[in-house]
Amino acid sequence: MKSVSEFHQEALEQALRQALGSSQPALRRQALARASAHLIHPSLVLESSLLADNHPWRREALTVADAFEAVTNGMEEPGVLGALDELDADSPFQPWRHFIVALHFFYEGLDEAVVAHLNRIPDSSPLSALGRTVLALVQGKAVPSALRRLADLVVEPDPRILPWVQDVAEGLETDNEPLFWSALTDWLEAVTSTAPDRARSAVLWAWNQLEWRAFDEETLLNLAENLWSRAESYRLAALGTLPWDPEGAALLWLRFLISAVREGAPQPTLLEARTLLDRFRLASADEEPPAQEWLATWQNLAAAWNAEAEARGWTNLLVEISVAQPAVSGRPDPSGQLDLFAS
């Protein structure tokens, strides 16, 4: 009695033989569609004796196998997924391409992209069951018992990552600052190269956690600089901390201005940012006079910015070093902070 793998191998080779021997495009497409229905793994093509080493389908099999391994082991490399775009339109690996890309977007949390690619997988493909499993996970629906094991495999956490995630949570719960920063740093180093968007989201999340804890913000700024420029790190930090630390946010925005001009930001961008600085300063003002430490920091930063502006002839962008409140109306809307912070 033939095994399932042997059955699909024979059926696949028969379809490939027909596709190779046909000069009619319509018959070739039909044969490739049948081949795709039996392509339970790229290795079936790699093991086929019908194809020379340099045959396009064998090269496509290698491309798909590499991409599938990369997306499932959490160690994606630049260009691996992009190579899938080079598959021929009638390639029997097109369902594999859509499933691999859908799985990549699933781990990135991009549900709409997941659904769009899963909908391109034909019901006749052996990948349709996997596709339905991922779709159920995305839609929050119960996974059929026959597919539950597949679902467990899809969402199974990376054993390397899990201890760091646990340490991050423990550091927050116990106010253990060294544990929190150490675990977050290790986690970011592990995922930044393969999932930079996920790493950036983690840094933005960490800024929100600092609202309730007296952790050192400079550590997070240094981590953010590995994902953005120094100026962008200050900008996001200022926007993220505005609702709960307006005085700190004003200083961070001034540091953003200084870093941005030194990084060569264009004048229109700096003009807009300089206008917003007055609103940050106003948001930081209250009935009590500013603390001496804050005032000294503000004056030093303002002097640094003024030096940069004067060197460029931007006298209209100078900052008052005195503590007088700027004469502007309005106040930054904390309700809009989250959208700005996530940009």
Secondary structure, 3 states (H helix, E strand, C coil): CCCHHHHHHHHHHHHHHHHHHCCCHHHHHHHHHHHHHCCCCCHHHHCCCCCCCCCHHHHHHHHHHHHHHHHHHCCCCCCCCHHHHHCCCCCCCHHHHHHHHHHHHHHHCCHHHHHHHHCCCCCCCCCHHHHHHHHHHHHCCCCCHHHHHHHHHHHCCCCCCHHHHHHHHHHHHCCCHHHHHHHHHHHHHHHCCCCHHHHHHHHHHHHHHHHHCCCCHHHHHHHHHCCCCHHHHHHHHHHHHCCCCHHHHHHHHHHHHHHHHHCCCCHHHHHHHHHHHHHHHHHHCCCCCCCHHHHHHHHHHHHHHHHHHHHCCCHHHCCCCCCCCCCCCCCCCHHHHHHHHCC
